[in-house]
């Protein structure tokens, strides 16, 4: 599954990669964490912070994926730690 996800990400198919993670029935916990990491990392990279225009279509698709992913505070901190998301002070 990891190879498939990485392949989809390398082709810019973020939504498909998240969907593949969420469909993995063998290791739901690990796959859900991977999906969350991809989702938050992608949203972070789409955030313009005044530098470039936002891709609204892709952002809307990613946000619709987020409705299928639950995240508690510990998981959010883990995603922050393993990505480029800013950490709370």
PyMOL Python script that loads the backbone (N, CA, C, O; Angstrom):
from pymol import cmd

cmd.read_pdbstr("""\
ATOM      1  N   UNK A   1       0.813  -1.185   0.000  1.00  0.00           N
ATOM      2  CA  UNK A   1       0.000   0.000   0.000  1.00  0.00           C
ATOM      3  C   UNK A   1       0.863   1.257   0.000  1.00  0.00           C
ATOM      4  O   UNK A   1       0.555   2.215  -0.710  1.00  0.00           O
ATOM      5  N   UNK A   2       1.948   1.268   0.794  1.00  0.00           N
ATOM      6  CA  UNK A   2       2.813   2.442   0.864  1.00  0.00           C
ATOM      7  C   UNK A   2       3.365   2.826  -0.503  1.00  0.00           C
ATOM      8  O   UNK A   2       3.449   4.008  -0.836  1.00  0.00           O
ATOM      9  N   UNK A   3       3.742   1.823  -1.292  1.00  0.00           N
ATOM     10  CA  UNK A   3       4.283   2.104  -2.620  1.00  0.00           C
ATOM     11  C   UNK A   3       3.226   2.753  -3.504  1.00  0.00           C
ATOM     12  O   UNK A   3       3.522   3.675  -4.265  1.00  0.00           O
ATOM     13  N   UNK A   4       2.000   2.270  -3.401  1.00  0.00           N
ATOM     14  CA  UNK A   4       0.903   2.844  -4.182  1.00  0.00           C
ATOM     15  C   UNK A   4       0.634   4.280  -3.783  1.00  0.00           C
ATOM     16  O   UNK A   4       0.415   5.140  -4.636  1.00  0.00           O
ATOM     17  N   UNK A   5       0.651   4.537  -2.488  1.00  0.00           N
ATOM     18  CA  UNK A   5       0.430   5.893  -1.979  1.00  0.00           C
ATOM     19  C   UNK A   5       1.546   6.819  -2.459  1.00  0.00           C
ATOM     20  O   UNK A   5       1.282   7.919  -2.944  1.00  0.00           O
ATOM     21  N   UNK A   6       2.787   6.370  -2.323  1.00  0.00           N
ATOM     22  CA  UNK A   6       3.918   7.189  -2.756  1.00  0.00           C
ATOM     23  C   UNK A   6       3.870   7.448  -4.264  1.00  0.00           C
ATOM     24  O   UNK A   6       4.192   8.543  -4.725  1.00  0.00           O
ATOM     25  N   UNK A   7       3.469   6.436  -5.020  1.00  0.00           N
ATOM     26  CA  UNK A   7       3.354   6.614  -6.468  1.00  0.00           C
ATOM     27  C   UNK A   7       2.303   7.677  -6.785  1.00  0.00           C
ATOM     28  O   UNK A   7       2.546   8.571  -7.596  1.00  0.00           O
ATOM     29  N   UNK A   8       1.144   7.580  -6.150  1.00  0.00           N
ATOM     30  CA  UNK A   8       0.089   8.569  -6.392  1.00  0.00           C
ATOM     31  C   UNK A   8       0.552   9.971  -5.999  1.00  0.00           C
ATOM     32  O   UNK A   8       0.278  10.935  -6.713  1.00  0.00           O
ATOM     33  N   UNK A   9       1.243  10.088  -4.882  1.00  0.00           N
ATOM     34  CA  UNK A   9       1.747  11.392  -4.455  1.00  0.00           C
ATOM     35  C   UNK A   9       2.767  11.938  -5.446  1.00  0.00           C
ATOM     36  O   UNK A   9       2.789  13.139  -5.717  1.00  0.00           O
ATOM     37  N   UNK A  10       3.607  11.068  -5.986  1.00  0.00           N
ATOM     38  CA  UNK A  10       4.613  11.517  -6.956  1.00  0.00           C
ATOM     39  C   UNK A  10       3.978  12.011  -8.245  1.00  0.00           C
ATOM     40  O   UNK A  10       4.572  12.798  -8.981  1.00  0.00           O
ATOM     41  N   UNK A  11       2.768  11.543  -8.511  1.00  0.00           N
ATOM     42  CA  UNK A  11       2.030  11.971  -9.709  1.00  0.00           C
ATOM     43  C   UNK A  11       1.093  13.143  -9.417  1.00  0.00           C
ATOM     44  O   UNK A  11       0.341  13.581 -10.287  1.00  0.00           O
ATOM     45  N   UNK A  12       1.147  13.646  -8.175  1.00  0.00           N
ATOM     46  CA  UNK A  12       0.314  14.790  -7.806  1.00  0.00           C
ATOM     47  C   UNK A  12      -1.135  14.423  -7.536  1.00  0.00           C
ATOM     48  O   UNK A  12      -2.006  15.293  -7.553  1.00  0.00           O
ATOM     49  N   UNK A  13      -1.404  13.160  -7.290  1.00  0.00           N
ATOM     50  CA  UNK A  13      -2.769  12.691  -7.049  1.00  0.00           C
ATOM     51  C   UNK A  13      -2.996  12.523  -5.543  1.00  0.00           C
ATOM     52  O   UNK A  13      -3.157  11.412  -5.037  1.00  0.00           O
ATOM     53  N   UNK A  14      -3.003  13.640  -4.863  1.00  0.00           N
ATOM     54  CA  UNK A  14      -3.105  13.667  -3.406  1.00  0.00           C
ATOM     55  C   UNK A  14      -4.404  13.056  -2.910  1.00  0.00           C
ATOM     56  O   UNK A  14      -4.394  12.246  -1.983  1.00  0.00           O
ATOM     57  N   UNK A  15      -5.518  13.433  -3.514  1.00  0.00           N
ATOM     58  CA  UNK A  15      -6.823  12.929  -3.085  1.00  0.00           C
ATOM     59  C   UNK A  15      -6.884  11.416  -3.243  1.00  0.00           C
ATOM     60  O   UNK A  15      -7.385  10.716  -2.364  1.00  0.00           O
ATOM     61  N   UNK A  16      -6.369  10.907  -4.373  1.00  0.00           N
ATOM     62  CA  UNK A  16      -6.353   9.457  -4.595  1.00  0.00           C
ATOM     63  C   UNK A  16      -5.477   8.750  -3.562  1.00  0.00           C
ATOM     64  O   UNK A  16      -5.808   7.653  -3.114  1.00  0.00           O
ATOM     65  N   UNK A  17      -4.363   9.373  -3.184  1.00  0.00           N
ATOM     66  CA  UNK A  17      -3.475   8.787  -2.174  1.00  0.00           C
ATOM     67  C   UNK A  17      -4.180   8.714  -0.820  1.00  0.00           C
ATOM     68  O   UNK A  17      -4.075   7.708  -0.118  1.00  0.00           O
ATOM     69  N   UNK A  18      -4.894   9.770  -0.455  1.00  0.00           N
ATOM     70  CA  UNK A  18      -5.649   9.777   0.804  1.00  0.00           C
ATOM     71  C   UNK A  18      -6.729   8.699   0.759  1.00  0.00           C
ATOM     72  O   UNK A  18      -6.906   7.955   1.724  1.00  0.00           O
ATOM     73  N   UNK A  19      -7.445   8.613  -0.354  1.00  0.00           N
ATOM     74  CA  UNK A  19      -8.485   7.593  -0.503  1.00  0.00           C
ATOM     75  C   UNK A  19      -7.909   6.189  -0.373  1.00  0.00           C
ATOM     76  O   UNK A  19      -8.515   5.328   0.265  1.00  0.00           O
ATOM     77  N   UNK A  20      -6.746   5.949  -0.970  1.00  0.00           N
ATOM     78  CA  UNK A  20      -6.113   4.636  -0.875  1.00  0.00           C
ATOM     79  C   UNK A  20      -5.787   4.299   0.583  1.00  0.00           C
ATOM     80  O   UNK A  20      -6.004   3.172   1.027  1.00  0.00           O
ATOM     81  N   UNK A  21      -5.272   5.270   1.311  1.00  0.00           N
ATOM     82  CA  UNK A  21      -4.987   5.051   2.730  1.00  0.00           C
ATOM     83  C   UNK A  21      -6.262   4.703   3.497  1.00  0.00           C
ATOM     84  O   UNK A  21      -6.274   3.782   4.314  1.00  0.00           O
ATOM     85  N   UNK A  22      -7.322   5.441   3.230  1.00  0.00           N
ATOM     86  CA  UNK A  22      -8.560   5.240   3.979  1.00  0.00           C
ATOM     87  C   UNK A  22      -9.260   3.937   3.628  1.00  0.00           C
ATOM     88  O   UNK A  22     -10.078   3.446   4.406  1.00  0.00           O
ATOM     89  N   UNK A  23      -8.951   3.374   2.474  1.00  0.00           N
ATOM     90  CA  UNK A  23      -9.556   2.094   2.062  1.00  0.00           C
ATOM     91  C   UNK A  23      -8.794   0.884   2.592  1.00  0.00           C
ATOM     92  O   UNK A  23      -9.277  -0.242   2.473  1.00  0.00           O
ATOM     93  N   UNK A  24      -7.625   1.090   3.167  1.00  0.00           N
ATOM     94  CA  UNK A  24      -6.809  -0.020   3.651  1.00  0.00           C
ATOM     95  C   UNK A  24      -7.467  -0.645   4.882  1.00  0.00           C
ATOM     96  O   UNK A  24      -7.520  -0.029   5.947  1.00  0.00           O
ATOM     97  N   UNK A  25      -7.955  -1.847   4.731  1.00  0.00           N
ATOM     98  CA  UNK A  25      -8.630  -2.546   5.824  1.00  0.00           C
ATOM     99  C   UNK A  25      -7.666  -3.328   6.714  1.00  0.00           C
ATOM    100  O   UNK A  25      -8.011  -3.658   7.849  1.00  0.00           O
ATOM    101  N   UNK A  26      -6.465  -3.628   6.220  1.00  0.00           N
ATOM    102  CA  UNK A  26      -5.516  -4.455   6.972  1.00  0.00           C
ATOM    103  C   UNK A  26      -4.932  -3.722   8.178  1.00  0.00           C
ATOM    104  O   UNK A  26      -4.831  -4.297   9.262  1.00  0.00           O
ATOM    105  N   UNK A  27      -4.554  -2.477   8.001  1.00  0.00           N
ATOM    106  CA  UNK A  27      -3.907  -1.711   9.062  1.00  0.00           C
ATOM    107  C   UNK A  27      -4.536  -0.326   9.128  1.00  0.00           C
ATOM    108  O   UNK A  27      -3.925   0.672   8.745  1.00  0.00           O
ATOM    109  N   UNK A  28      -5.762  -0.287   9.619  1.00  0.00           N
ATOM    110  CA  UNK A  28      -6.528   0.959   9.623  1.00  0.00           C
ATOM    111  C   UNK A  28      -5.850   2.082  10.393  1.00  0.00           C
ATOM    112  O   UNK A  28      -5.860   3.231   9.952  1.00  0.00           O
ATOM    113  N   UNK A  29      -5.261   1.759  11.543  1.00  0.00           N
ATOM    114  CA  UNK A  29      -4.639   2.790  12.379  1.00  0.00           C
ATOM    115  C   UNK A  29      -3.493   3.487  11.681  1.00  0.00           C
ATOM    116  O   UNK A  29      -3.450   4.716  11.622  1.00  0.00           O
ATOM    117  N   UNK A  30      -2.564   2.711  11.152  1.00  0.00           N
ATOM    118  CA  UNK A  30      -1.408   3.280  10.457  1.00  0.00           C
ATOM    119  C   UNK A  30      -1.836   4.009   9.195  1.00  0.00           C
ATOM    120  O   UNK A  30      -1.326   5.086   8.888  1.00  0.00           O
ATOM    121  N   UNK A  31      -2.775   3.420   8.465  1.00  0.00           N
ATOM    122  CA  UNK A  31      -3.247   4.042   7.226  1.00  0.00           C
ATOM    123  C   UNK A  31      -3.972   5.354   7.499  1.00  0.00           C
ATOM    124  O   UNK A  31      -3.825   6.317   6.747  1.00  0.00           O
ATOM    125  N   UNK A  32      -4.750   5.392   8.570  1.00  0.00           N
ATOM    126  CA  UNK A  32      -5.451   6.627   8.927  1.00  0.00           C
ATOM    127  C   UNK A  32      -4.455   7.718   9.290  1.00  0.00           C
ATOM    128  O   UNK A  32      -4.637   8.875   8.913  1.00  0.00           O
ATOM    129  N   UNK A  33      -3.391   7.354  10.027  1.00  0.00           N
ATOM    130  CA  UNK A  33      -2.349   8.339  10.363  1.00  0.00           C
ATOM    131  C   UNK A  33      -1.675   8.869   9.108  1.00  0.00           C
ATOM    132  O   UNK A  33      -1.413  10.066   8.992  1.00  0.00           O
ATOM    133  N   UNK A  34      -1.398   7.976   8.174  1.00  0.00           N
ATOM    134  CA  UNK A  34      -0.773   8.384   6.907  1.00  0.00           C
ATOM    135  C   UNK A  34      -1.699   9.343   6.160  1.00  0.00           C
ATOM    136  O   UNK A  34      -1.252  10.367   5.645  1.00  0.00           O
ATOM    137  N   UNK A  35      -2.991   9.009   6.102  1.00  0.00           N
ATOM    138  CA  UNK A  35      -3.960   9.869   5.417  1.00  0.00           C
ATOM    139  C   UNK A  35      -4.009  11.246   6.073  1.00  0.00           C
ATOM    140  O   UNK A  35      -4.056  12.266   5.385  1.00  0.00           O
ATOM    141  N   UNK A  36      -3.998  11.270   7.387  1.00  0.00           N
ATOM    142  CA  UNK A  36      -4.024  12.544   8.113  1.00  0.00           C
ATOM    143  C   UNK A  36      -2.776  13.361   7.812  1.00  0.00           C
ATOM    144  O   UNK A  36      -2.856  14.567   7.579  1.00  0.00           O
ATOM    145  N   UNK A  37      -1.630  12.704   7.817  1.00  0.00           N
ATOM    146  CA  UNK A  37      -0.384  13.408   7.521  1.00  0.00           C
ATOM    147  C   UNK A  37      -0.375  13.993   6.128  1.00  0.00           C
ATOM    148  O   UNK A  37       0.043  15.134   5.931  1.00  0.00           O
ATOM    149  N   UNK A  38      -0.835  13.217   5.156  1.00  0.00           N
ATOM    150  CA  UNK A  38      -0.900  13.701   3.772  1.00  0.00           C
ATOM    151  C   UNK A  38      -1.849  14.880   3.680  1.00  0.00           C
ATOM    152  O   UNK A  38      -1.540  15.886   3.041  1.00  0.00           O
ATOM    153  N   UNK A  39      -3.008  14.755   4.320  1.00  0.00           N
ATOM    154  CA  UNK A  39      -4.011  15.814   4.271  1.00  0.00           C
ATOM    155  C   UNK A  39      -3.467  17.124   4.843  1.00  0.00           C
ATOM    156  O   UNK A  39      -3.552  18.171   4.202  1.00  0.00           O
ATOM    157  N   UNK A  40      -2.916  17.058   6.039  1.00  0.00           N
ATOM    158  CA  UNK A  40      -2.443  18.283   6.673  1.00  0.00           C
ATOM    159  C   UNK A  40      -1.227  18.872   5.973  1.00  0.00           C
ATOM    160  O   UNK A  40      -1.106  20.090   5.850  1.00  0.00           O
ATOM    161  N   UNK A  41      -0.342  18.021   5.522  1.00  0.00           N
ATOM    162  CA  UNK A  41       0.826  18.508   4.785  1.00  0.00           C
ATOM    163  C   UNK A  41       0.382  19.210   3.496  1.00  0.00           C
ATOM    164  O   UNK A  41       0.907  20.264   3.140  1.00  0.00           O
ATOM    165  N   UNK A  42      -0.580  18.618   2.812  1.00  0.00           N
ATOM    166  CA  UNK A  42      -1.075  19.206   1.556  1.00  0.00           C
ATOM    167  C   UNK A  42      -1.776  20.533   1.802  1.00  0.00           C
ATOM    168  O   UNK A  42      -1.575  21.495   1.061  1.00  0.00           O
ATOM    169  N   UNK A  43      -2.598  20.582   2.843  1.00  0.00           N
ATOM    170  CA  UNK A  43      -3.267  21.845   3.174  1.00  0.00           C
ATOM    171  C   UNK A  43      -2.245  22.909   3.551  1.00  0.00           C
ATOM    172  O   UNK A  43      -2.400  24.076   3.192  1.00  0.00           O
ATOM    173  N   UNK A  44      -1.207  22.512   4.272  1.00  0.00           N
ATOM    174  CA  UNK A  44      -0.167  23.458   4.657  1.00  0.00           C
ATOM    175  C   UNK A  44       0.504  24.047   3.416  1.00  0.00           C
ATOM    176  O   UNK A  44       0.732  25.254   3.340  1.00  0.00           O
ATOM    177  N   UNK A  45       0.816  23.192   2.450  1.00  0.00           N
ATOM    178  CA  UNK A  45       1.482  23.666   1.241  1.00  0.00           C
ATOM    179  C   UNK A  45       0.560  24.511   0.367  1.00  0.00           C
ATOM    180  O   UNK A  45       1.038  25.319  -0.429  1.00  0.00           O
ATOM    181  N   UNK A  46      -0.735  24.338   0.501  1.00  0.00           N
ATOM    182  CA  UNK A  46      -1.679  25.139  -0.277  1.00  0.00           C
ATOM    183  C   UNK A  46      -1.977  26.487   0.374  1.00  0.00           C
ATOM    184  O   UNK A  46      -2.576  27.359  -0.256  1.00  0.00           O
ATOM    185  N   UNK A  47      -1.567  26.665   1.618  1.00  0.00           N
ATOM    186  CA  UNK A  47      -1.813  27.919   2.313  1.00  0.00           C
ATOM    187  C   UNK A  47      -0.865  28.982   1.773  1.00  0.00           C
ATOM    188  O   UNK A  47       0.353  28.830   1.862  1.00  0.00           O
ATOM    189  N   UNK A  48      -1.406  30.040   1.222  1.00  0.00           N
ATOM    190  CA  UNK A  48      -0.557  31.017   0.535  1.00  0.00           C
ATOM    191  C   UNK A  48       0.188  31.983   1.459  1.00  0.00           C
ATOM    192  O   UNK A  48       1.287  32.424   1.124  1.00  0.00           O
ATOM    193  N   UNK A  49      -0.381  32.311   2.594  1.00  0.00           N
ATOM    194  CA  UNK A  49       0.223  33.286   3.501  1.00  0.00           C
ATOM    195  C   UNK A  49       0.695  34.530   2.749  1.00  0.00           C
ATOM    196  O   UNK A  49       1.754  35.084   3.041  1.00  0.00           O
ATOM    197  N   UNK A  50      -0.107  34.955   1.781  1.00  0.00           N
ATOM    198  CA  UNK A  50       0.189  36.171   1.043  1.00  0.00           C
ATOM    199  C   UNK A  50       1.261  36.028  -0.009  1.00  0.00           C
ATOM    200  O   UNK A  50       1.639  37.023  -0.627  1.00  0.00           O
ATOM    201  N   UNK A  51       1.771  34.822  -0.238  1.00  0.00           N
ATOM    202  CA  UNK A  51       2.873  34.647  -1.174  1.00  0.00           C
ATOM    203  C   UNK A  51       2.384  34.285  -2.572  1.00  0.00           C
ATOM    204  O   UNK A  51       2.857  34.844  -3.562  1.00  0.00           O
ATOM    205  N   UNK A  52       1.445  33.359  -2.654  1.00  0.00           N
ATOM    206  CA  UNK A  52       0.951  32.930  -3.959  1.00  0.00           C
ATOM    207  C   UNK A  52      -0.545  32.697  -3.888  1.00  0.00           C
ATOM    208  O   UNK A  52      -1.097  32.532  -2.800  1.00  0.00           O
ATOM    209  N   UNK A  53      -1.205  32.680  -5.031  1.00  0.00           N
ATOM    210  CA  UNK A  53      -2.657  32.452  -5.008  1.00  0.00           C
ATOM    211  C   UNK A  53      -2.975  31.028  -4.558  1.00  0.00           C
ATOM    212  O   UNK A  53      -2.228  30.091  -4.841  1.00  0.00           O
ATOM    213  N   UNK A  54      -4.090  30.884  -3.857  1.00  0.00           N
ATOM    214  CA  UNK A  54      -4.498  29.584  -3.346  1.00  0.00           C
ATOM    215  C   UNK A  54      -5.232  28.809  -4.441  1.00  0.00           C
ATOM    216  O   UNK A  54      -5.980  29.390  -5.228  1.00  0.00           O
ATOM    217  N   UNK A  55      -5.017  27.517  -4.484  1.00  0.00           N
ATOM    218  CA  UNK A  55      -5.710  26.636  -5.419  1.00  0.00           C
ATOM    219  C   UNK A  55      -7.012  26.205  -4.745  1.00  0.00           C
ATOM    220  O   UNK A  55      -7.050  25.194  -4.043  1.00  0.00           O
ATOM    221  N   UNK A  56      -8.058  26.963  -4.959  1.00  0.00           N
ATOM    222  CA  UNK A  56      -9.321  26.728  -4.260  1.00  0.00           C
ATOM    223  C   UNK A  56      -9.927  25.362  -4.566  1.00  0.00           C
ATOM    224  O   UNK A  56     -10.498  24.723  -3.682  1.00  0.00           O
ATOM    225  N   UNK A  57      -9.808  24.918  -5.796  1.00  0.00           N
ATOM    226  CA  UNK A  57     -10.397  23.626  -6.180  1.00  0.00           C
ATOM    227  C   UNK A  57      -9.736  22.491  -5.398  1.00  0.00           C
ATOM    228  O   UNK A  57     -10.422  21.637  -4.837  1.00  0.00           O
ATOM    229  N   UNK A  58      -8.407  22.484  -5.364  1.00  0.00           N
ATOM    230  CA  UNK A  58      -7.689  21.439  -4.642  1.00  0.00           C
ATOM    231  C   UNK A  58      -7.934  21.557  -3.143  1.00  0.00           C
ATOM    232  O   UNK A  58      -8.098  20.543  -2.463  1.00  0.00           O
ATOM    233  N   UNK A  59      -7.959  22.773  -2.623  1.00  0.00           N
ATOM    234  CA  UNK A  59      -8.221  22.980  -1.205  1.00  0.00           C
ATOM    235  C   UNK A  59      -9.598  22.459  -0.827  1.00  0.00           C
ATOM    236  O   UNK A  59      -9.749  21.804   0.205  1.00  0.00           O
ATOM    237  N   UNK A  60     -10.607  22.740  -1.649  1.00  0.00           N
ATOM    238  CA  UNK A  60     -11.957  22.250  -1.380  1.00  0.00           C
ATOM    239  C   UNK A  60     -12.000  20.726  -1.370  1.00  0.00           C
ATOM    240  O   UNK A  60     -12.671  20.131  -0.527  1.00  0.00           O
ATOM    241  N   UNK A  61     -11.291  20.090  -2.298  1.00  0.00           N
ATOM    242  CA  UNK A  61     -11.261  18.624  -2.332  1.00  0.00           C
ATOM    243  C   UNK A  61     -10.593  18.066  -1.089  1.00  0.00           C
ATOM    244  O   UNK A  61     -11.071  17.090  -0.511  1.00  0.00           O
ATOM    245  N   UNK A  62      -9.479  18.683  -0.670  1.00  0.00           N
ATOM    246  CA  UNK A  62      -8.787  18.218   0.534  1.00  0.00           C
ATOM    247  C   UNK A  62      -9.661  18.401   1.769  1.00  0.00           C
ATOM    248  O   UNK A  62      -9.706  17.529   2.637  1.00  0.00           O
ATOM    249  N   UNK A  63     -10.345  19.522   1.847  1.00  0.00           N
ATOM    250  CA  UNK A  63     -11.210  19.753   3.002  1.00  0.00           C
ATOM    251  C   UNK A  63     -12.373  18.773   3.024  1.00  0.00           C
ATOM    252  O   UNK A  63     -12.818  18.369   4.099  1.00  0.00           O
ATOM    253  N   UNK A  64     -12.870  18.387   1.857  1.00  0.00           N
ATOM    254  CA  UNK A  64     -13.943  17.396   1.841  1.00  0.00           C
ATOM    255  C   UNK A  64     -13.422  16.041   2.319  1.00  0.00           C
ATOM    256  O   UNK A  64     -14.168  15.279   2.935  1.00  0.00           O
ATOM    257  N   UNK A  65     -12.153  15.731   2.044  1.00  0.00           N
ATOM    258  CA  UNK A  65     -11.546  14.499   2.572  1.00  0.00           C
ATOM    259  C   UNK A  65     -11.444  14.562   4.089  1.00  0.00           C
ATOM    260  O   UNK A  65     -11.576  13.543   4.766  1.00  0.00           O
ATOM    261  N   UNK A  66     -11.214  15.739   4.614  1.00  0.00           N
ATOM    262  CA  UNK A  66     -11.020  15.865   6.056  1.00  0.00           C
ATOM    263  C   UNK A  66     -12.285  15.489   6.824  1.00  0.00           C
ATOM    264  O   UNK A  66     -12.204  15.145   8.003  1.00  0.00           O
ATOM    265  N   UNK A  67     -13.440  15.547   6.187  1.00  0.00           N
ATOM    266  CA  UNK A  67     -14.680  15.142   6.850  1.00  0.00           C
ATOM    267  C   UNK A  67     -14.679  13.662   7.184  1.00  0.00           C
ATOM    268  O   UNK A  67     -15.419  13.232   8.068  1.00  0.00           O
ATOM    269  N   UNK A  68     -13.866  12.879   6.499  1.00  0.00           N
ATOM    270  CA  UNK A  68     -13.817  11.432   6.713  1.00  0.00           C
ATOM    271  C   UNK A  68     -12.714  11.037   7.681  1.00  0.00           C
ATOM    272  O   UNK A  68     -12.543   9.852   7.968  1.00  0.00           O
ATOM    273  N   UNK A  69     -11.965  12.002   8.188  1.00  0.00           N
ATOM    274  CA  UNK A  69     -10.833  11.726   9.064  1.00  0.00           C
ATOM    275  C   UNK A  69     -11.063  12.401  10.409  1.00  0.00           C
ATOM    276  O   UNK A  69     -11.296  13.607  10.476  1.00  0.00           O
ATOM    277  N   UNK A  70     -10.995  11.607  11.486  1.00  0.00           N
ATOM    278  CA  UNK A  70     -11.093  12.195  12.815  1.00  0.00           C
ATOM    279  C   UNK A  70      -9.683  12.332  13.380  1.00  0.00           C
ATOM    280  O   UNK A  70      -8.800  11.531  13.075  1.00  0.00           O
ATOM    281  N   UNK A  71      -9.486  13.341  14.196  1.00  0.00           N
ATOM    282  CA  UNK A  71      -8.154  13.632  14.714  1.00  0.00           C
ATOM    283  C   UNK A  71      -8.280  14.155  16.128  1.00  0.00           C
ATOM    284  O   UNK A  71      -8.981  15.137  16.373  1.00  0.00           O
ATOM    285  N   UNK A  72      -7.595  13.497  17.071  1.00  0.00           N
ATOM    286  CA  UNK A  72      -7.592  14.017  18.427  1.00  0.00           C
ATOM    287  C   UNK A  72      -6.337  14.875  18.637  1.00  0.00           C
ATOM    288  O   UNK A  72      -5.481  14.949  17.756  1.00  0.00           O
ATOM    289  N   UNK A  73      -6.231  15.509  19.784  1.00  0.00           N
ATOM    290  CA  UNK A  73      -5.117  16.435  20.046  1.00  0.00           C
ATOM    291  C   UNK A  73      -3.757  15.761  19.961  1.00  0.00           C
ATOM    292  O   UNK A  73      -2.815  16.347  19.427  1.00  0.00           O
ATOM    293  N   UNK A  74      -3.634  14.537  20.479  1.00  0.00           N
ATOM    294  CA  UNK A  74      -2.350  13.834  20.425  1.00  0.00           C
ATOM    295  C   UNK A  74      -1.942  13.548  18.989  1.00  0.00           C
ATOM    296  O   UNK A  74      -0.772  13.685  18.632  1.00  0.00           O
ATOM    297  N   UNK A  75      -2.907  13.152  18.164  1.00  0.00           N
ATOM    298  CA  UNK A  75      -2.608  12.876  16.761  1.00  0.00           C
ATOM    299  C   UNK A  75      -2.227  14.158  16.032  1.00  0.00           C
ATOM    300  O   UNK A  75      -1.329  14.150  15.190  1.00  0.00           O
ATOM    301  N   UNK A  76      -2.899  15.253  16.347  1.00  0.00           N
ATOM    302  CA  UNK A  76      -2.579  16.525  15.713  1.00  0.00           C
ATOM    303  C   UNK A  76      -1.142  16.934  16.043  1.00  0.00           C
ATOM    304  O   UNK A  76      -0.414  17.405  15.169  1.00  0.00           O
ATOM    305  N   UNK A  77      -0.736  16.756  17.295  1.00  0.00           N
ATOM    306  CA  UNK A  77       0.630  17.102  17.682  1.00  0.00           C
ATOM    307  C   UNK A  77       1.633  16.198  16.965  1.00  0.00           C
ATOM    308  O   UNK A  77       2.707  16.651  16.568  1.00  0.00           O
ATOM    309  N   UNK A  78       1.281  14.913  16.798  1.00  0.00           N
ATOM    310  CA  UNK A  78       2.153  13.992  16.074  1.00  0.00           C
ATOM    311  C   UNK A  78       2.283  14.397  14.611  1.00  0.00           C
ATOM    312  O   UNK A  78       3.372  14.330  14.042  1.00  0.00           O
ATOM    313  N   UNK A  79       1.173  14.817  14.000  1.00  0.00           N
ATOM    314  CA  UNK A  79       1.217  15.285  12.612  1.00  0.00           C
ATOM    315  C   UNK A  79       2.091  16.530  12.523  1.00  0.00           C
ATOM    316  O   UNK A  79       2.898  16.657  11.603  1.00  0.00           O
ATOM    317  N   UNK A  80       1.937  17.437  13.464  1.00  0.00           N
ATOM    318  CA  UNK A  80       2.773  18.644  13.477  1.00  0.00           C
ATOM    319  C   UNK A  80       4.252  18.281  13.599  1.00  0.00           C
ATOM    320  O   UNK A  80       5.100  18.852  12.913  1.00  0.00           O
ATOM    321  N   UNK A  81       4.549  17.330  14.477  1.00  0.00           N
ATOM    322  CA  UNK A  81       5.930  16.920  14.710  1.00  0.00           C
ATOM    323  C   UNK A  81       6.550  16.299  13.462  1.00  0.00           C
ATOM    324  O   UNK A  81       7.732  16.510  13.188  1.00  0.00           O
ATOM    325  N   UNK A  82       5.768  15.538  12.705  1.00  0.00           N
ATOM    326  CA  UNK A  82       6.273  14.811  11.540  1.00  0.00           C
ATOM    327  C   UNK A  82       6.114  15.575  10.237  1.00  0.00           C
ATOM    328  O   UNK A  82       6.399  15.036   9.168  1.00  0.00           O
ATOM    329  N   UNK A  83       5.669  16.811  10.307  1.00  0.00           N
ATOM    330  CA  UNK A  83       5.479  17.594   9.086  1.00  0.00           C
ATOM    331  C   UNK A  83       6.070  18.973   9.265  1.00  0.00           C
ATOM    332  O   UNK A  83       6.812  19.228  10.213  1.00  0.00           O
ATOM    333  N   UNK A  84       5.740  19.843   8.363  1.00  0.00           N
ATOM    334  CA  UNK A  84       6.219  21.227   8.439  1.00  0.00           C
ATOM    335  C   UNK A  84       5.193  22.161   9.075  1.00  0.00           C
ATOM    336  O   UNK A  84       5.348  23.381   9.028  1.00  0.00           O
ATOM    337  N   UNK A  85       4.153  21.592   9.665  1.00  0.00           N
ATOM    338  CA  UNK A  85       3.139  22.436  10.307  1.00  0.00           C
ATOM    339  C   UNK A  85       3.744  23.101  11.532  1.00  0.00           C
ATOM    340  O   UNK A  85       4.558  22.500  12.232  1.00  0.00           O
ATOM    341  N   UNK A  86       3.347  24.345  11.792  1.00  0.00           N
ATOM    342  CA  UNK A  86       3.862  25.027  12.978  1.00  0.00           C
ATOM    343  C   UNK A  86       3.321  24.387  14.243  1.00  0.00           C
ATOM    344  O   UNK A  86       2.177  23.933  14.275  1.00  0.00           O
ATOM    345  N   UNK A  87       4.124  24.351  15.265  1.00  0.00           N
ATOM    346  CA  UNK A  87       3.713  23.789  16.543  1.00  0.00           C
ATOM    347  C   UNK A  87       3.190  24.898  17.440  1.00  0.00           C
ATOM    348  O   UNK A  87       3.631  26.046  17.377  1.00  0.00           O
ATOM    349  N   UNK A  88       2.237  24.514  18.275  1.00  0.00           N
ATOM    350  CA  UNK A  88       1.719  25.476  19.237  1.00  0.00           C
ATOM    351  C   UNK A  88       2.752  25.677  20.331  1.00  0.00           C
ATOM    352  O   UNK A  88       3.439  24.734  20.723  1.00  0.00           O
ATOM    353  N   UNK A  89       2.862  26.890  20.822  1.00  0.00           N
ATOM    354  CA  UNK A  89       3.814  27.171  21.894  1.00  0.00           C
ATOM    355  C   UNK A  89       3.166  27.050  23.233  1.00  0.00           C
ATOM    356  O   UNK A  89       3.820  27.253  24.256  1.00  0.00           O
TER     357      UNK A  89
END
""", "prot")
cmd.dss("prot")
cmd.show_as("cartoon", "prot")
cmd.util.cbc("prot")
cmd.orient("prot")
